[in-house]
Amino acid sequence: MTDSFQTVVVTTAREAVPFLVITALWVLVMFVLYGLFLVTKPTNVEYDAWVHGTVFLIPSVGFLGHVLSHSLEAARTE
């Protein structure tokens, strides 16, 4: 019983690591894009909060699409 529990934990951890790495990369991409947005912003222009929010929206849509794709793939293989 202990071996099967250990096997389940190890398998779950191995399957979670790629997802966590991809999540970290997407977060990095979002911050890089936001940094570029701030660096290239004209000095005499002030944007509202919704403009800053849309900078995170586009990469978030890509990330959610990636998560959905992997979720559907995992559902097909089970």
Secondary structure, 3 states (H helix, E strand, C coil): CHHHHHHHHHHHHHHHHHHHHHHHHHHHHHHHHHHHHHHHCCCCCCCCHHHHHHHHHHHHHHHHHHHHHHHHHHHHHC
